[in-house]
Each structure stands twice: as structure tokens, then as C-alpha cells.
Amino acid sequence: MSNLQSAIRYSIEGPLHKAILTLEEILRSNPSEKSAVMHLADVYCRLGRYEDAVSLFSRIREKGYWDSE
């Protein structure tokens, strides 16, 4: 199972802290991984960490990772 699949499983089944750790690790090596960004933002929102979710999307926008899509 890939790291992304594990992270998605954690985001669904828990524990959420493992989802966050795994997704953050994925984004350190591949910051434009759209699925990881979306799942991490979702987990942040479910935990009430709205500012972290907004900050994550802001960094992606500033770096222009998704501009070509």
C-alpha cells in the first residue's frame, strides 16, 4: 500500500494524527500532490484547524503548482 493510500485510510478510519503526519510527509517530497493537499485540508477542517487548511491552499496558490490545470 502506498503512503497516499495509507494516509487516505487513516483520514477515513483514524487515527487522524497519522493521516496528518503521512500527508505532510508526502507533501514535503511532492508539494504539488493534489490528492494529498485535498485530504490534508479535509482532515484539518474536520479537526477545526481551518486556518491550517486555508494556509495550505494559500501556499499552493502562491507557488503556482496548479496554475496549468
PEJO-V10705 format. One record per residue. N is the residue number from 1. RES is the residue in three letters. SS is DSSP state (@ for helix, = for strand, . for the rest). D_LAST is the distance of its C-alpha to the last C-alpha in Angstrom with 1 decimal. Layout:
N;RES;SS;D_LAST
N;RES;SS;D_LAST
//
This chain:
1;MET;.;27.4
2;SER;.;24.4
3;ASN;@;24.0
4;LEU;@;20.9
5;GLN;@;23.1
6;SER;@;26.0
7;ALA;@;24.0
8;ILE;@;22.9
9;ARG;@;26.5
10;TYR;@;27.8
11;SER;@;25.5
12;ILE;@;27.1
13;GLU;@;30.6
14;GLY;.;31.1
15;PRO;.;32.1
16;LEU;@;29.2
17;HIS;@;30.1
18;LYS;@;29.4
19;ALA;@;26.0
20;ILE;@;25.3
21;LEU;@;26.9
22;THR;@;25.0
23;LEU;@;21.5
24;GLU;@;22.4
25;GLU;@;23.6
26;ILE;@;20.4
27;LEU;@;18.4
28;ARG;@;21.0
29;SER;@;20.3
30;ASN;.;16.6
31;PRO;.;15.3
32;SER;.;11.6
33;GLU;.;12.6
34;LYS;@;10.8
35;SER;@;13.7
36;ALA;@;16.2
37;VAL;@;14.9
38;MET;@;15.1
39;HIS;@;18.5
40;LEU;@;19.9
41;ALA;@;19.1
42;ASP;@;20.8
43;VAL;@;23.7
44;TYR;@;24.1
45;CYS;@;24.3
46;ARG;@;26.8
47;LEU;.;28.9
48;GLY;.;28.8
49;ARG;.;27.0
50;TYR;@;24.8
51;GLU;@;24.8
52;ASP;@;23.5
53;ALA;@;20.5
54;VAL;@;19.8
55;SER;@;20.3
56;LEU;@;17.9
57;PHE;@;15.0
58;SER;@;16.4
59;ARG;@;16.4
60;ILE;@;12.8
61;ARG;@;12.0
62;GLU;@;14.8
63;LYS;@;13.7
64;GLY;.;10.2
65;TYR;.;8.9
66;TRP;.;5.5
67;ASP;.;5.6
68;SER;.;3.8
69;GLU;.;0.0
//
